[in-house]
Amino acid sequence: MAIFTDQLRQSADFGPGDEDWIHLLVGDWQLIADLAFADLVLWFPVPEGTYKALAHVRPSTSHTVFHTDFVGERIRKDLKHLVEAAWQSQDIVRSDAGTPTPGDHSMLIEAVPLVRNGRTLAVLSVHFDLAGSRMPSRLELTYKQCAEDLLRMCTRGLWPDFATPTGSRRGAPRVGDGFIRLDAGAVVQYASPNAVSAYRRLGAAETLEGKSLSVTTMSLLKDRRLTDEALPLVVSGKMPWRTEIESMGVTLSLRAIPLRNAEGRYGALVLCRDVSELRRREKELVSKDATIREIHHRVKNNLQTVAALLRMQSRRMKSDEGRQGLDQAMRRVATIAAVHETLSQSLSENVDFDELIDRQFRLIVEIASPGQKVTTEKAGAFGHLPAELATPLSLVINELVTNAVEHGLASRDGTVVLAAQRNRNAVGEDILRVSVTDDGVGLPDGPRTEGLGLQIVRTLVTSELGGNIHWEDRKGPGTRVVIELPATAKR
């Protein structure tokens, strides 16, 4: 829920935690709107001597009173005296029933001061639409009483509680999903039809009223060793926490809101929701992710086996040219295996390419430069790249670094620099510029012949990566190869 925080910071004389408390209230006041069947507006004084609306919420259990949003508007004259009276008295102030409002609505309005540590921080206006009113049901009467209890707690700084979880756990229960009111002893005073149905799916009896929710819930557990430690405190209404219970293949999400006054806790609200299908889908996703990781792990193992077989075959070769060819093939297979190893350790579709290439870069140079002293330097950052780009780019860098050591340095000591830079082109595309530089003998004079390694590089850069490659002149000895490619995968 949006709130004008700048207005609070500029004009408010808040103490420690006051602004956080207001934000916590606005983050959870949908609960009150649903219970009260009413629109809520948060008002805050401004230097001009009036009040400004900082936030507005509509009920999901009933139609809204206002079809236009109040946020950012100054308060109307007919509402201002109620808000001022609530601010000064630090108590709830009500309008006369049937007060006419713009749009020919007949409404009852309550101004509720938000009081914390003896100071009024803001005022809530609660707008009840009286048009088409009828004899309320027991559910509606219970809802409205609970809304009144929560609003009364707001005037004493007792709700919301800072112990209330603020995480965005999927499947958090709402009022309409299932509603239970408890007394101080955790005995059910009222349970909505949805709440009764949810508990029946867990295996409970047909009725909950008059029974201890704590006893009923705990009796449904088949194995208490797997029980969330917060469950007893939630179903007894003692703590404002969330938890889940699972039984007979049904998963129920529970949330408790203790009701308190100056004397202490006198009851609680418990919201419940059947999240069985949601959790089942989440488990399927986790299972699919685990399967994908296992596939990457097995591919990596198989590629390492292929590399080992090539190594064994290389040792049996009598021809130096054949042995060198197998060694190069082994190195390429090992590069692909390293990418799959990285993918097997993460659920993300992107790869931290810097972490991957840092290991590869040093290893490539060590293998390609036996008896030489070759220094490696890395500049810039690749960032996270899509998995489909990681494998061909790793192979390209492998070939270019190997070529720089074997041909550029040509059995001499030197330095190989791998640099990466990300920027945007004229049309806003994310472009990755990669360069491999050595301080060796430089490019040969005359036309160049490309071996298998450079043919692989050119094919991968143009076909797989959708980029281009070129050689640049250097100031001084050596060679620089530059690749430019889109940093996002092709669709």
Buried (B, 14 or more C-beta within 10 A) or exposed (E): BEBBEEBBEEEBEBEEEBBEBBBBBBEBBBBBBBBBBBBBBBBBBBEEEBBBBBBBBBBEBBEBBBEEEBBEEBBEEEBBEBBBBBBEEBEBBBBEEEBEBEEEBBBBBBBBBBBBEEBBBBBBBBBBBEEEEEEEEEBBEBBBEBBBBBBBBBBBBBBBBEEBEEEEEEBBBBBBBBBBBBBBEBBBBBBBEBBBBBBBBBEBEEEBEEBBBBEBBBEBBEEEEEBBEBBBBBBBBBBBBBBBBBBEEBBBBBBBBBBBEEEEEEBBBBBBBBBBEBBEEEEEEEEEEEEBBEEBBEBBBEBBEBBEEBBEBBEEBEEEEEBEBBBBBBBBBBBBBBBBBBBBEBEEEBBBBBEBBBEBBBBBBEBBBEEBEBEBEBEBEBBBBBBBBBBBBBBBBBBBBBBBBBBBBEEEEBBBBBBBBBEEEEEEEEBBBBBBBBBBBBBEEEEEEEEEBBEBBBEBBEEBBEBEBEEEEBEEEBBBBBBBBBBBBEE
